Amino acid sequence: MWTGESNYETGTRDFFEEHARVYIEDCFAGEFDEKTIPSVPTEAKVLDLGCGPGFWVIQLIQRRIGNLVAADLTENALQLARKRVEAYGCEGVEFSRQNAEQLTFASESFDHVNCQGVIHHTPNTVGCVAEIGRVTKSGGTACISVYYKNFFIRNWGILSWVGKIVNMVGGGLKGRGRESIYATTDTNEIVRLFDGAENPIGKAYSRKEFVAMLEPHFTIERTFLHFFPARSLPFPFPKILHRLLDRILGFMIYASLIKK
């Protein structure tokens, strides 16, 4: 949750500003994708599920969402999100400790659910999708993203030698035991390690697998890719190339959804 990567004290405004800047530069290749947040009325009730350190909370508030619930499994995440809201001088956010596999909210509680890069960390990802569907109002919307089996993940078994070279020349991610992520030869392990050595589980899905989870509960408006982790490479990356790779070789698959 950015701790271990930042140059600033955890929980400060500078810490959160740096996180937002790097998140947009790396996860969206410098251009935030508005498709991830649909146009919903300001009075709509919105759930940010798996809020982490609060990046999406602020994005939603800045779009004048006035009835927002931020939920996460850990108290540490909720505390960071609270500090972020306070640092930005925002109000009106309800915080709730929740397990995405067993939400305590009543059925059809929310007009929109935002869940970005969360449910691929749970043992029962299919159950999480069902829970998101349950708490979303009929005709309501959701945006969900998970790790995607892009070209590199699908073929890491035969491409891991490239990863070893990248590791030798300084590639990797700062903090949380990820400095040698490219040295691993196990596909599942490289997915897990992206969120830190202490992360217990991380899974990636093909588009077909992702759609199969979503279709029982949602009509799929569109799917799209983002996130080519340029910051993990040991050399500068041209922005135009980063944006191209972000859209065709993204490590995350997003779905814009309407509840059936």
C-alpha positions as CSV (number, residue, x, y, z in Angstrom):
1,M,0.0,0.0,0.0
2,W,2.9,2.3,-1.0
3,T,4.6,1.9,2.4
4,G,8.2,0.9,1.6
5,E,8.2,2.6,-1.8
6,S,7.6,6.2,-0.8
7,N,10.2,8.9,-0.2
8,Y,7.9,10.5,2.4
9,E,6.6,9.7,5.8
10,T,3.6,7.3,5.7
11,G,0.3,9.1,6.0
12,T,1.4,12.6,5.1
13,R,0.0,14.7,2.2
14,D,3.3,14.3,0.3
15,F,3.1,10.5,0.7
16,F,-0.4,10.4,-0.8
17,E,0.4,12.9,-3.5
18,E,3.4,10.8,-4.5
19,H,1.3,7.7,-4.5
20,A,-1.4,9.2,-6.7
21,R,1.2,10.5,-9.2
22,V,3.0,7.2,-9.5
23,Y,-0.3,5.3,-9.6
24,I,-1.5,7.3,-12.6
25,E,1.9,7.4,-14.3
26,D,2.4,3.6,-14.0
27,C,-1.0,2.0,-13.8
28,F,-2.6,4.3,-16.5
29,A,0.5,5.3,-18.4
30,G,0.1,8.9,-17.4
31,E,-3.5,9.4,-18.5
32,F,-6.3,8.5,-16.0
33,D,-9.0,6.5,-17.7
34,E,-12.4,8.0,-17.0
35,K,-14.1,4.7,-18.0
36,T,-13.2,3.3,-14.6
37,I,-15.7,5.8,-13.0
38,P,-19.1,6.0,-14.7
39,S,-21.3,9.1,-14.5
40,V,-23.5,8.5,-11.5
41,P,-25.7,11.1,-9.7
42,T,-24.1,12.9,-6.8
43,E,-26.7,11.4,-4.5
44,A,-25.9,7.9,-5.6
45,K,-24.6,5.5,-2.9
46,V,-21.2,4.2,-3.9
47,L,-19.0,1.5,-2.4
48,D,-15.2,1.5,-2.9
49,L,-14.5,-2.1,-2.0
50,G,-10.9,-2.8,-1.1
51,C,-10.1,0.9,-0.7
52,G,-6.5,0.3,0.4
53,P,-4.7,3.7,1.0
54,G,-7.6,5.6,-0.5
55,F,-6.6,6.5,-4.1
56,W,-10.0,5.7,-5.4
57,V,-11.8,7.3,-2.5
58,I,-10.3,10.7,-3.5
59,Q,-11.0,10.1,-7.2
60,L,-14.7,9.4,-6.3
61,I,-15.0,12.4,-4.0
62,Q,-13.4,14.7,-6.7
63,R,-16.2,13.6,-9.0
64,R,-18.7,14.9,-6.4
65,I,-19.8,11.5,-5.1
66,G,-21.5,12.5,-1.9
67,N,-22.6,9.2,-0.4
68,L,-19.5,7.0,-0.3
69,V,-18.6,3.9,1.7
70,A,-14.9,2.9,1.7
71,A,-14.4,-0.7,2.8
72,D,-11.3,-2.9,3.3
73,L,-10.4,-6.1,5.0
74,T,-7.7,-4.6,7.2
75,E,-7.8,-1.8,9.8
76,N,-4.4,-0.7,8.5
77,A,-5.8,0.1,5.1
78,L,-8.8,1.9,6.6
79,Q,-6.5,4.0,8.8
80,L,-4.5,5.0,5.8
81,A,-7.6,5.9,3.8
82,R,-8.9,8.0,6.7
83,K,-5.6,9.9,6.8
84,R,-5.8,10.5,3.1
85,V,-9.3,11.9,3.3
86,E,-8.2,14.1,6.2
87,A,-5.1,15.2,4.3
88,Y,-7.2,16.3,1.4
89,G,-9.7,18.1,3.6
90,C,-12.6,15.9,2.5
91,E,-15.7,14.8,4.4
92,G,-18.7,12.5,4.2
93,V,-16.9,9.2,3.8
94,E,-18.1,6.2,5.8
95,F,-15.4,3.6,6.6
96,S,-16.3,-0.1,7.0
97,R,-14.2,-3.1,7.7
98,Q,-15.4,-5.8,5.3
99,N,-14.5,-9.2,3.9
100,A,-15.3,-9.1,0.2
101,E,-16.3,-12.8,0.3
102,Q,-18.9,-12.1,2.9
103,L,-20.1,-8.5,2.9
104,T,-22.4,-7.4,5.7
105,F,-24.3,-4.9,3.6
106,A,-27.9,-5.5,2.7
107,S,-28.8,-6.7,-0.8
108,E,-29.1,-3.9,-3.4
109,S,-27.5,-1.3,-1.1
110,F,-25.4,0.5,-3.7
111,D,-25.9,2.3,-7.0
112,H,-22.3,1.7,-8.0
113,V,-19.4,-0.5,-6.7
114,N,-15.8,0.3,-7.5
115,C,-13.4,-2.6,-6.9
116,Q,-10.0,-2.2,-8.4
117,G,-7.2,-4.8,-8.1
118,V,-8.7,-6.5,-5.0
119,I,-10.5,-9.8,-5.5
120,H,-7.5,-11.5,-7.2
121,H,-6.1,-11.6,-3.7
122,T,-8.9,-13.6,-2.2
123,P,-9.3,-17.4,-2.2
124,N,-12.9,-17.2,-3.4
125,T,-12.8,-14.6,-6.2
126,V,-16.0,-16.0,-7.8
127,G,-17.7,-15.6,-4.4
128,C,-16.5,-12.0,-4.3
129,V,-18.1,-11.2,-7.7
130,A,-21.3,-12.7,-6.5
131,E,-21.3,-10.5,-3.4
132,I,-20.6,-7.4,-5.4
133,G,-23.6,-8.4,-7.6
134,R,-25.7,-9.0,-4.5
135,V,-25.1,-5.5,-3.0
136,T,-25.4,-3.6,-6.3
137,K,-28.9,-2.4,-7.1
138,S,-30.7,-3.8,-10.2
139,G,-29.6,-1.6,-13.1
140,G,-26.8,-0.2,-11.0
141,T,-23.2,-0.2,-12.2
142,A,-19.8,-1.6,-11.2
143,C,-16.2,-1.4,-12.3
144,I,-14.0,-4.4,-11.4
145,S,-10.4,-5.1,-12.3
146,V,-8.2,-8.1,-11.7
147,Y,-4.7,-9.2,-12.8
148,Y,-4.7,-10.2,-16.4
149,K,-2.8,-13.1,-18.1
150,N,-1.1,-10.9,-20.7
151,F,1.5,-12.2,-23.1
152,F,4.2,-12.1,-20.6
153,I,2.3,-13.9,-17.8
154,R,1.0,-16.5,-20.2
155,N,4.5,-17.2,-21.5
156,W,6.7,-16.5,-18.4
157,G,7.8,-20.2,-18.4
158,I,9.8,-19.6,-21.6
159,L,10.5,-15.9,-21.1
160,S,11.8,-16.1,-17.5
161,W,15.4,-15.9,-18.9
162,V,14.6,-12.4,-20.1
163,G,13.4,-11.6,-16.5
164,K,16.7,-12.8,-15.1
165,I,18.6,-10.5,-17.4
166,V,16.4,-7.6,-16.4
167,N,17.0,-8.5,-12.7
168,M,20.8,-8.6,-13.3
169,V,20.8,-5.1,-14.7
170,G,18.7,-3.6,-11.9
171,G,15.1,-4.2,-12.8
172,G,12.6,-4.8,-10.0
173,L,10.3,-3.0,-7.6
174,K,11.2,-1.0,-4.6
175,G,10.2,-2.2,-1.1
176,R,8.2,-5.1,0.4
177,G,10.7,-7.8,-0.7
178,R,10.1,-7.3,-4.5
179,E,13.5,-6.1,-5.6
180,S,14.2,-9.5,-7.3
181,I,10.8,-10.1,-8.7
182,Y,12.1,-10.7,-12.2
183,A,14.4,-13.4,-11.0
184,T,11.6,-15.8,-10.2
185,T,10.7,-18.5,-12.8
186,D,7.3,-19.4,-11.4
187,T,4.4,-17.7,-13.1
188,N,2.1,-17.7,-10.0
189,E,4.9,-16.4,-7.8
190,I,5.6,-13.4,-10.0
191,V,1.9,-12.5,-9.8
192,R,1.9,-12.9,-6.0
193,L,5.1,-11.0,-5.5
194,F,3.9,-7.9,-7.3
195,D,2.1,-6.8,-4.1
196,G,4.9,-7.8,-1.8
197,A,6.6,-10.9,-0.4
198,E,4.1,-11.0,2.5
199,N,1.1,-11.0,0.1
200,P,-0.4,-14.5,0.7
201,I,-2.2,-14.9,-2.7
202,G,-2.4,-13.3,-6.1
203,K,-4.1,-14.7,-9.2
204,A,-4.3,-13.7,-12.9
205,Y,-7.2,-14.4,-15.2
206,S,-7.7,-14.6,-19.0
207,R,-10.5,-12.5,-20.5
208,K,-12.6,-15.6,-20.9
209,E,-12.2,-16.6,-17.2
210,F,-13.0,-13.1,-16.1
211,V,-16.1,-12.8,-18.2
212,A,-17.3,-16.2,-17.0
213,M,-17.2,-14.9,-13.4
214,L,-19.0,-11.7,-14.2
215,E,-21.8,-12.8,-16.6
216,P,-24.0,-14.6,-14.1
217,H,-24.5,-11.2,-12.3
218,F,-23.8,-8.4,-14.7
219,T,-24.2,-7.3,-18.3
220,I,-20.7,-6.4,-19.5
221,E,-20.5,-3.1,-21.3
222,R,-16.8,-3.3,-22.1
223,T,-13.5,-4.8,-21.0
224,F,-10.2,-3.0,-21.4
225,L,-6.6,-3.3,-20.3
226,H,-4.2,-1.1,-18.4
227,F,-1.0,-1.3,-16.4
228,F,2.3,-2.0,-18.0
229,P,4.7,-1.6,-15.0
230,A,7.3,0.6,-16.6
231,R,8.7,1.7,-13.2
232,S,10.0,-1.8,-12.6
233,L,12.3,-1.6,-15.6
234,P,15.9,-0.3,-15.2
235,F,15.8,2.2,-18.0
236,P,13.7,5.2,-19.0
237,F,10.6,4.4,-21.0
238,P,9.2,6.6,-23.8
239,K,5.7,7.8,-22.9
240,I,4.2,7.0,-26.3
241,L,5.5,3.4,-26.1
242,H,4.3,3.1,-22.5
243,R,0.8,4.1,-23.5
244,L,0.8,1.6,-26.3
245,L,2.0,-1.2,-24.2
246,D,-0.4,-0.2,-21.4
247,R,-3.4,-0.8,-23.8
248,I,-2.2,-3.9,-25.5
249,L,-0.1,-5.7,-22.9
250,G,-1.7,-4.4,-19.7
251,F,-1.3,-6.4,-16.6
252,M,-4.8,-5.6,-15.4
253,I,-8.2,-6.2,-17.1
254,Y,-11.1,-3.9,-16.2
255,A,-14.8,-4.4,-16.8
256,S,-17.5,-1.8,-16.9
257,L,-20.7,-3.5,-15.7
258,I,-24.5,-3.1,-15.3
259,K,-26.3,-5.3,-12.7
260,K,-28.8,-7.7,-14.3
